């Protein structure tokens, strides 16, 4: 993973009240940010995920704010049932989104979701519930099939990214793509497996995610101006 930032963008730790608990996150807001992207991590991952942090920094360089947040507390994360409780994770995503809408640094910014693994299902379910208030969604190696019953309700432009050698997940993403009814795109990264560990593959994920968010967040900002 090559670090692309020439100058660091200030990040700060935040606490987000959600569902009766306090979630820990890392917020970074570049100057003149065009929007903010909330990261919904997959099972066993969190705000310190090196892959999601890499993608977040690429977005920050493109003047997009980011919030990397743990959707479960440390105690909750020990319970494997909660790790795969998509309904719970969805509520947490929505609570974090509400926090962004009230926070002084981000309340004027359009919101996008970046989901990985099971976090993709939570992001898509939340987007379905929140309708037009979400500007864009990106799924990396995700399980959008776990939100299959809600995909027809997703209004936000949705980009599904999956590794070409992640064969089972490719099939699941293709089925989810067919189910989506709004603006959508499916990108299959050749030679990549589930975690995009192969040389250049995570960089490709970050590039297409950056372009997707930049395009759709800018459209939302322009409409709001």
C-alpha positions as CSV (number, residue, x, y, z in Angstrom):
1,X,0.0,0.0,0.0
2,X,1.7,3.2,-1.2
3,X,1.1,6.3,0.9
4,X,-0.1,9.0,-1.5
5,X,-0.5,11.9,0.9
6,X,2.2,14.5,0.6
7,X,0.9,16.5,3.5
8,X,-1.2,15.0,6.4
9,X,-4.8,16.0,6.8
10,X,-5.7,16.5,10.5
11,X,-7.6,13.6,11.9
12,X,-9.3,13.6,15.3
13,X,-10.9,11.0,17.5
14,X,-14.6,11.4,18.0
15,X,-17.3,9.7,20.0
16,X,-20.7,9.1,18.4
17,X,-23.8,8.2,20.6
18,X,-25.7,5.4,18.9
19,X,-28.4,3.0,20.1
20,X,-27.6,3.5,23.8
21,X,-23.8,3.1,23.4
22,X,-20.9,5.3,22.4
23,X,-19.0,4.4,19.2
24,X,-15.4,5.5,18.6
25,X,-14.4,7.0,15.3
26,X,-11.8,9.0,13.4
27,X,-12.9,12.1,11.6
28,X,-10.9,13.9,8.9
29,X,-12.2,17.0,7.2
30,X,-10.1,18.5,4.4
31,X,-10.4,22.2,3.6
32,X,-13.3,23.0,1.2
33,X,-14.6,19.4,1.5
34,X,-17.0,18.4,-1.2
35,X,-18.8,15.8,1.0
36,X,-18.2,13.2,3.7
37,X,-17.9,9.5,3.5
38,X,-18.9,7.2,6.4
39,X,-17.0,3.9,6.4
40,X,-19.0,0.8,7.4
41,X,-16.5,-1.9,8.2
42,X,-16.9,-5.6,7.8
43,X,-16.9,-8.4,10.3
44,X,-13.8,-8.3,12.5
45,X,-12.7,-4.9,11.2
46,X,-12.9,-1.4,12.5
47,X,-11.6,2.2,12.4
48,X,-8.0,1.1,12.3
49,X,-8.5,-1.1,9.2
50,X,-5.4,-0.5,7.0
51,X,-7.3,-1.0,3.8
52,X,-10.1,1.4,4.7
53,X,-7.6,3.9,6.1
54,X,-5.8,3.8,2.8
55,X,-9.0,4.4,0.8
56,X,-9.9,7.2,3.3
57,X,-6.7,9.0,2.7
58,X,-7.1,8.8,-1.1
59,X,-10.6,10.4,-0.6
60,X,-9.1,13.0,1.7
61,X,-6.6,14.0,-1.0
62,X,-9.6,14.5,-3.3
63,X,-11.2,17.0,-0.8
64,X,-13.6,14.4,0.7
65,X,-14.1,14.2,4.4
66,X,-14.1,10.8,6.0
67,X,-15.5,9.1,9.2
68,X,-14.0,5.7,10.0
69,X,-16.1,4.4,12.9
70,X,-16.4,1.2,14.9
71,X,-20.1,0.1,14.6
72,X,-19.7,-2.1,17.7
73,X,-18.1,-1.4,21.1
74,X,-15.1,-3.5,22.1
75,X,-17.3,-5.7,24.3
76,X,-19.9,-6.2,21.5
77,X,-17.3,-7.1,19.0
78,X,-16.5,-10.2,21.1
79,X,-20.0,-11.5,20.4
80,X,-20.0,-13.1,16.9
81,X,-23.7,-12.9,16.7
82,X,-23.6,-9.1,16.8
83,X,-20.8,-9.0,14.2
84,X,-23.3,-10.5,11.8
85,X,-26.4,-8.7,13.0
86,X,-27.1,-6.6,9.9
87,X,-30.1,-4.9,11.5
88,X,-28.0,-3.7,14.4
89,X,-25.2,-2.5,12.2
90,X,-27.7,-0.7,10.0
91,X,-29.1,1.2,12.9
92,X,-25.6,2.2,13.9
93,X,-24.8,3.4,10.4
94,X,-27.9,5.5,10.5
95,X,-27.1,6.9,13.9
96,X,-23.6,7.9,12.8
97,X,-25.1,9.5,9.7
98,X,-27.4,11.5,11.9
99,X,-24.4,12.6,13.9
100,X,-22.6,13.8,10.8
101,X,-25.8,15.8,9.9
102,X,-25.5,17.6,13.3
103,X,-21.8,17.9,13.7
104,X,-20.6,21.5,12.9
105,X,-17.8,20.4,10.6
106,X,-19.9,18.1,8.4
107,X,-23.6,19.1,8.7
108,X,-23.5,21.1,5.4
109,X,-21.9,18.2,3.5
110,X,-23.6,15.5,1.4
111,X,-23.1,12.1,2.8
112,X,-21.8,8.9,1.1
113,X,-21.3,5.4,2.4
114,X,-18.3,3.1,1.9
115,X,-19.1,-0.5,3.0
116,X,-16.8,-3.5,3.1
117,X,-17.8,-7.1,3.6
118,X,-20.9,-7.3,5.9
119,X,-20.6,-3.5,6.3
120,X,-21.8,-3.2,2.7
121,X,-25.1,-4.7,3.6
122,X,-25.5,-2.4,6.5
123,X,-24.6,0.6,4.3
124,X,-27.1,-0.4,1.6
125,X,-29.9,-1.1,4.1
126,X,-29.3,2.3,5.7
127,X,-29.3,4.0,2.3
128,X,-32.6,2.3,1.5
129,X,-34.1,3.7,4.8
130,X,-32.6,7.2,4.3
131,X,-33.6,7.6,0.7
132,X,-32.4,10.7,-1.2
133,X,-30.5,12.0,1.8
134,X,-27.6,9.7,0.9
135,X,-25.6,10.9,-2.2
136,X,-23.6,7.7,-3.1
137,X,-22.7,4.3,-1.9
138,X,-19.6,2.2,-2.7
139,X,-19.2,-1.5,-1.7
140,X,-15.7,-3.1,-1.6
141,X,-15.6,-6.9,-1.6
142,X,-19.0,-6.6,0.0
143,X,-22.0,-8.8,0.8
144,X,-24.8,-6.7,-0.7
145,X,-26.8,-9.9,-1.0
146,X,-27.4,-9.7,2.7
147,X,-29.5,-6.6,1.9
148,X,-31.2,-8.2,-1.1
149,X,-34.7,-7.5,0.1
150,X,-34.0,-3.8,0.4
151,X,-32.0,-3.1,-2.8
152,X,-34.9,-2.0,-4.9
153,X,-35.4,0.9,-2.4
154,X,-31.8,2.2,-2.6
155,X,-32.0,5.6,-4.4
156,X,-28.3,6.5,-4.0
157,X,-26.0,5.8,-7.0
158,X,-24.3,2.6,-6.0
159,X,-20.9,1.2,-7.1
160,X,-20.1,-2.4,-6.4
161,X,-16.3,-3.3,-6.5
162,X,-15.3,-7.0,-6.3
163,X,-12.1,-9.0,-6.9
164,X,-12.1,-11.0,-10.1
165,X,-10.7,-14.0,-8.2
166,X,-13.2,-13.8,-5.4
167,X,-15.5,-16.1,-7.3
168,X,-18.4,-16.7,-4.9
169,X,-18.6,-13.0,-4.0
170,X,-18.5,-12.0,-7.7
171,X,-21.7,-14.1,-8.2
172,X,-23.3,-12.5,-5.1
173,X,-22.5,-9.0,-6.3
174,X,-23.8,-9.7,-9.8
175,X,-27.1,-10.9,-8.3
176,X,-27.3,-7.7,-6.1
177,X,-26.4,-5.5,-9.1
178,X,-29.3,-7.0,-11.0
179,X,-31.6,-6.2,-8.1
180,X,-30.6,-2.6,-7.8
181,X,-32.9,-0.3,-9.7
182,X,-31.2,3.1,-9.5
183,X,-27.9,4.4,-11.0
184,X,-25.4,1.6,-10.5
185,X,-22.1,0.2,-11.7
186,X,-20.2,-3.1,-11.1
187,X,-16.4,-3.1,-11.3
188,X,-14.6,-6.4,-11.2
189,X,-10.8,-5.9,-10.5
190,X,-8.9,-8.6,-12.4
191,X,-6.6,-10.8,-10.4
192,X,-7.9,-9.6,-7.0
193,X,-9.0,-11.8,-4.2
194,X,-11.4,-10.9,-1.4
195,X,-9.0,-8.6,0.6
196,X,-7.4,-7.0,-2.5
197,X,-3.9,-7.9,-1.2
198,X,-2.5,-8.3,-4.7
199,X,-0.2,-5.5,-6.0
200,X,-2.1,-2.6,-7.4
201,X,-5.5,-3.9,-6.6
202,X,-6.3,-1.8,-3.6
203,X,-5.0,1.2,-5.5
204,X,-7.6,0.5,-8.2
205,X,-10.3,0.2,-5.5
206,X,-9.4,3.6,-4.1
207,X,-9.2,5.2,-7.5
208,X,-12.7,4.1,-8.7
209,X,-14.2,4.8,-5.3
210,X,-12.7,8.3,-5.3
211,X,-14.0,9.0,-8.8
212,X,-17.5,7.7,-7.9
213,X,-17.7,9.8,-4.7
214,X,-16.2,12.9,-6.3
215,X,-18.7,12.8,-9.2
216,X,-21.9,12.2,-7.1
217,X,-21.0,14.3,-4.0
218,X,-20.2,17.2,-6.3
219,X,-23.6,16.8,-8.1
220,X,-25.3,17.0,-4.7
221,X,-23.3,20.0,-3.6
222,X,-24.2,21.8,-6.9
223,X,-27.9,21.1,-6.4
224,X,-27.7,22.4,-2.8
225,X,-25.9,25.6,-3.8
